[in-house]
Amino acid sequence: MNHSTRAFTLVEILMVMVLVGFVALPFTRMFVFGMQGTTENIEHIAAYNLAREKIEEIRSLPFHLIKSDFENFAAVFRDRPGLDQAFESRDEFERTFSDLFTRESSGKEPEAETFKRLKGLYKSAFLRDLELYSEDNRIYRRVMDVDARYDTAVPARLKKVTVRVYDAQQHRLAEVVTLVGQHR
């Protein structure tokens, strides 16, 4: 009886594994880039939702109360060390301000002081309490600008409202613009 058995050698197995690795490498990169893209898309969608939410809030206000965050809330930075430029300069204000607070950020300095001051002003500006957001939103910063000069009529009957949402690295993730008109 002659039994001849054929088996793979260690070298053959290693060669196959190296070849499979070379073939699989582009696919793993593709999956990594796909996951990164998905994460970025989720962030952009959340940012646009935050911007649209603010636009809807503005639409429920009487026309005369629709003002930019700088006009409504610059006082939150008054008499605060290191934040005096945000009180005096509209551009610096827009780089610093946000109306998005989480439970954690509203209790931690220096945001706690900003939250305390903003909470008092928010009710008079928007006719409702400042709400706290989930921890998922802690990476975002939202600011609103209102341009009443958009309309040349006197008195203006149209305002251009722009809401921008930024990430922690100051990259603009979303910008939503709408026109709000005065109804008679």
Secondary structure, DSSP 8 states (H G I E B T S, - for coil): ---------HHHHHHHHHHHHHHHHHHHHHHHHHHHHHHHHHHHHHHHHHHHHHHHHHHTS-GGG---HHHHHGGGGTT-TT-HHHHH-HHHHHHH-----BTTGGGSTTHHHHHHHHHHHHHHHHSS----B-GGGGG-EEEEEEEGGG--SSS--EEEEEEEEE-TT--EEEEEEEEEE---
